[in-house]
Structures are given as C-alpha cells and as structure tokens.
C-alpha cells in the first residue's frame, strides 16, 4: 500500500504528498507547476512505509508538502 508520493527535485529538495489526497499523475502535474518543468507519474516515487518517508525527510534540505 502506498502512503505517500515523493519527487526528488535534486540538491536534496523533495516534494511530497499523502497518496490519499491525489493520484501520482495529479501530484506530477502539481509539482511540475512548482518547479517549472514537466514531469510525469513515472518520475514519482511511492512510499509504502512511514519510515521510507521519514528517511527522506532526514536527508532533505527542503521537504515541501503539496496539498
């Protein structure tokens, strides 16, 4: 089960959202608007455990929530 969608924008910047708020395709569209570059659902990672998400949060310089 997927709990969150995650996009690594590089330079330790991550965008994320809870998977119940939108699909991976919708999330990719939202992130595309923020970064000014078109991405697709294939560029999105799925987090299946809270620990997966927490590990990215610990290494991120910016961990940006999209809602």
HUDAMO-V93979 format. One line per field, one symbol per residue. phi: phi as a letter, one per 30 degrees, with the letter a starting at -180 (. if undefined). psi: psi as a letter, one per 20 degrees, with the letter a starting at -180 (. if undefined). burial: b if it has 16 or more other ideal C-beta (glycine too) atoms within 10 Angstrom, else e. A space follows every 50 residues. Layout:
phi=???
psi=???
burial=???
//
This chain:
phi=.ccacbbcdjhicbcaaddddadddddddddeddcibdbbeddcccccbe ddddddddcddbbcdcb
psi=pphqqppojrkkpqqrqqhihrrhgggggghghhikpprrhiiqqppiqh hgghhhhhiqhpnppp.
burial=eeebbbbebeeeebbbbbbeebebeebbebbeeeeeeebeeebbeebeee ebbeebeeebeebeebe
//
